[in-house]
Amino acid sequence: MQRKERCLVLGGGGFIGSHITEELLDSGYDVTVFDKLNFSRKNLSGFLGRIHIAEGDFNNEIEIENALEGADHVFHLVSSTLPASSNENPAYDVETNLISSLSLFKKCVERKIKKVVFLSSGGTVYGIPETIPVRETNSTNPICSYGIVKKAIEDYLFMFHKIYGLDYFVFRLSNPYGERQNPMAAQGVIPVFMNNAIEGRQINIWGDGEVVRDYIYIKDAVKVLARSLKVSSDLKVLNLSSGTGYSLNQIIDLIREISGKKIKVEYQKGRSIDVPVSILDNTRVMEIFKWTPETGIKDGMSKTYNYLINLK
């Protein structure tokens, strides 16, 4: 019997990581999930018996080396910072994300890893867009440390590819949403707003609610990520998005429609780090992967809402 290829998913216990893990399992791969010591298994509960688990610190070279044992492909989803708070301590961002990523790539070369798939940030790498929708060829002018570090990791992957032959894909993901996203987290407006609606709490918004973002249903996104292991392309950096923008006010209106609840919104002074409009051009990824996002915003949000209601 032929050995299954094994994927190491760094950050595999989280919202995005658990969906990637599930899609990889369904695509016939062996999967090792690496995450923090004593991380919650809740997101993995539906397929816990089918995966290998490695716990540790992404900044610990020995623990990463041990996790890489037997791996053919690596998905890098780890980040110790958030866009909104990364500017408070850029040195920490560099130390825990950039330096540790360089160590990982070096080990991937030594281990002859076939492909690294890195999840970058479509929302922060470009900064304030020159044009809408934002193409991969647009200038990158990130205005937060999170975006600067993501871009630096992309550039180092290019270097490792050119010098050492390490194959890779970078996906600049727009705003993913869906089941298993933490409604109590600092990121992810759709589940956070929905949870407030479910519990009858006021929704607080920075600015006037006209900030526009490109939301992609997570199960659509991970189909591309899993398929990327079988796809070859000279174009290594790809936007992964729905290609459609919605304002925060439109998202709230959809939550009202889906939930049937009255929602009170409090508008607060806008933040300088918030890019006014971010819609990613997904032409490149659609052509290379023969892929189209299947789930419309209302359908995806309805599934997310049902998931959150069933948690109560």
C-alpha positions, 0 to 999 in steps of 0.5 A, spaced: 500 500 500 502 506 497 504 511 503 500 517 504 503 524 503 503 527 510 502 535 511 504 539 517 499 544 519 502 549 523 496 553 527 492 547 525 487 547 532 484 554 530 479 556 526 482 556 519 487 551 521 481 546 523 478 547 516 484 546 512 486 540 516 479 537 515 479 538 507 486 535 507 484 529 510 478 529 505 483 529 500 487 523 502 492 526 506 495 524 512 495 530 517 499 532 523 496 538 527 501 543 531 499 548 536 500 551 542 501 546 549 494 544 551 491 547 546 483 546 545 481 540 541 474 543 540 475 545 533 478 538 531 473 534 535 469 531 528 476 528 526 480 527 532 481 520 531 484 521 524 490 526 525 496 526 529 498 532 534 504 535 536 504 541 541 509 546 542 512 553 541 513 555 534 519 559 536 522 553 539 526 550 534 527 543 537 519 542 537 518 545 530 524 540 528 520 534 531 513 536 528 516 536 521 518 529 522 515 525 516 512 531 513 512 532 505 508 539 505 507 544 510 502 549 511 504 555 515 498 559 519 502 561 525 501 568 527 502 571 534 500 578 533 493 581 530 493 587 525 490 592 530 495 591 536 501 589 532 504 596 532 504 596 539 510 592 539 513 591 532 520 588 535 516 582 538 512 581 532 519 580 528 522 576 533 516 571 534 513 571 527 519 573 522 525 570 525 521 563 527 519 563 520 526 563 517 528 558 522 522 554 519 524 555 512 531 553 513 529 546 516 524 545 510 530 546 506 534 541 510 528 536 510 527 536 503 519 539 504 516 538 497 512 545 498 510 550 503 503 554 503 504 560 507 497 564 509 499 571 508 494 577 509 490 580 503 487 586 508 494 588 511 499 587 506 497 592 500 495 598 505 491 603 502 489 600 495 491 604 489 486 601 485 480 597 487 479 591 486 487 590 489 491 586 484 497 582 486 501 586 482 499 592 486 504 596 490 505 593 497 505 599 503 502 596 509 501 601 515 501 596 520 507 591 523 502 585 522 502 586 514 510 588 514 512 582 517 507 578 513 510 581 506 517 580 509 515 572 510 513 572 503 519 575 500 524 570 504 520 565 501 521 567 494 529 568 496 529 560 499 525 558 492 530 562 488 536 560 492 535 553 495 529 550 490 524 550 496 517 550 492 511 554 495 505 558 494 503 564 498 495 566 499 493 573 501 487 571 504 481 576 505 476 576 511 475 568 512 468 567 516 464 561 517 463 555 522 468 554 528 470 562 528 471 564 535 465 569 536 469 572 542 475 574 539 478 580 537 478 578 529 472 576 525 466 581 525 461 576 522 461 571 528 463 577 533 457 581 531 452 575 530 454 573 537 452 580 540 445 580 536 444 573 539 445 575 546 442 582 545 448 586 546 450 592 542 454 592 536 460 597 537 463 600 530 469 604 529 467 609 524 461 610 520 460 603 518 462 604 511 469 600 511 468 595 506 471 588 506 472 582 502 469 576 506 470 569 503 466 563 506 472 558 509 470 552 506 470 555 499 477 558 501 480 551 503 479 547 497 484 552 494 489 551 499 488 543 499 489 543 491 495 547 491 499 541 493 497 538 486 498 545 482 504 548 479 505 555 477 510 560 476 506 565 479 507 564 487 503 569 490 495 569 489 489 573 492 484 568 495 478 572 496 470 572 494 472 578 489 466 582 492 466 587 498 461 589 503 460 594 508 460 593 515 453 596 515 451 591 510 453 586 514 449 588 520 443 589 515 444 581 513 445 579 520 438 583 522 435 579 516 438 572 518 436 573 525 430 577 525 433 580 531 433 588 532 440 590 533 443 597 536 449 599 533 454 604 536 458 608 532 465 610 535 471 614 532 474 611 526 481 608 527 487 610 523 490 603 521 483 601 518 484 601 510 477 604 508 476 599 502 479 592 501 476 588 495 481 583 492 482 581 485 481 573 485 482 573 477 489 569 478 487 564 483 480 562 479 484 561 473 490 557 476 486 553 480 479 553 475 476 555 481 470 559 483 467 561 490 461 557 491 458 560 497 454 567 497 455 572 503 447 570 505 448 563 505 455 563 508 452 567 514 446 563 515 450 557 516 455 561 521 449 563 524 446 556 525 453 554 528 453 559 533 446 558 535 447 551 536 453 553 541 448 556 546 
